[in-house]
Amino acid sequence: MDILEFVLQVLLGITSVLLTLLILLHKGRGGGLSDMFGGGMSTAVGSSGLAERNLNRFTVILALIWFVSIVGLGLITKLGVI
């Protein structure tokens, strides 16, 4: 059980950082960090549809992994058995 808890804590830490970065990369409405990485240029070209959809997919998948790791850690803490 200690190994599972450690794995979930590491997974939670990694997914938290990656989720924060992916959210910051999304196309903003008024500039921001997404423009620093070329988000402002993609609006002028108009070819950001596929990239934005893939970024949305990766963000949703990572958010689900993040949520499952939080629920798993909560169950381990609450029940003490998994």
C-alpha positions as MATLAB code, in Angstrom:
seq = 'MDILEFVLQVLLGITSVLLTLLILLHKGRGGGLSDMFGGGMSTAVGSSGLAERNLNRFTVILALIWFVSIVGLGLITKLGVI';
ca = [
       0.000    0.000    0.000;
       2.878    2.378    0.639;
       4.138    1.832   -2.906;
       0.721    2.603   -4.393;
       0.434    5.764   -2.314;
       3.906    6.877   -3.388;
       3.119    6.221   -7.061;
      -0.122    8.186   -6.815;
       1.628   11.101   -5.107;
       4.305   11.237   -7.803;
       1.640   10.955  -10.504;
      -0.322   13.768   -8.859;
       2.743   16.018   -8.756;
       3.685   15.411  -12.379;
       0.149   15.806  -13.687;
      -0.356   18.995  -11.656;
       2.659   20.664  -13.254;
       1.814   19.445  -16.755;
      -1.836   20.425  -16.393;
      -0.833   23.928  -15.345;
       1.436   24.255  -18.374;
      -1.198   22.937  -20.774;
      -3.829   25.319  -19.420;
      -1.445   28.238  -19.859;
      -0.812   27.228  -23.474;
      -4.478   27.488  -24.442;
      -5.476   30.318  -26.706;
      -6.371   33.298  -24.603;
      -8.946   35.920  -25.426;
      -6.743   38.890  -24.670;
      -3.142   37.733  -24.892;
      -1.095   36.226  -22.138;
       1.264   33.298  -21.979;
      -0.266   31.592  -24.996;
       0.842   34.527  -27.179;
       4.414   34.168  -25.969;
       4.631   30.723  -27.554;
       3.143   31.728  -30.895;
      -0.537   31.803  -30.026;
      -0.915   35.320  -31.373;
       0.536   34.376  -34.754;
      -1.823   31.447  -35.201;
      -4.855   33.717  -35.088;
      -3.493   35.696  -38.032;
      -2.772   32.559  -40.050;
      -6.013   30.819  -39.078;
      -4.586   27.298  -38.922;
      -4.846   26.722  -35.181;
      -7.923   24.496  -35.312;
      -6.180   21.120  -35.197;
      -3.537   22.237  -32.719;
      -6.161   23.685  -30.391;
      -8.268   20.507  -30.573;
      -5.255   18.330  -29.784;
      -4.313   20.614  -26.903;
      -7.864   20.305  -25.588;
      -7.709   16.499  -25.826;
      -4.379   16.304  -24.002;
      -5.669   18.660  -21.315;
      -8.845   16.631  -20.738;
      -6.949   13.316  -20.595;
      -4.408   14.758  -18.177;
      -7.193   16.249  -16.038;
      -8.861   12.843  -15.822;
      -5.595   11.213  -14.715;
      -5.150   14.011  -12.166;
      -8.692   13.471  -10.853;
      -8.275    9.691  -10.576;
      -5.019   10.106   -8.650;
      -6.703   12.505   -6.207;
      -9.627   10.123   -5.685;
      -7.202    7.224   -5.206;
      -5.180    9.129   -2.622;
      -8.386   10.154   -0.865;
      -9.558    6.554   -0.680;
      -6.201    5.400    0.646;
      -6.284    8.108    3.303;
      -9.921    7.532    4.261;
     -10.049    3.764    4.209;
      -6.431    2.883    4.725;
      -6.974   -0.155    2.494;
      -6.684   -0.474   -1.276;
];
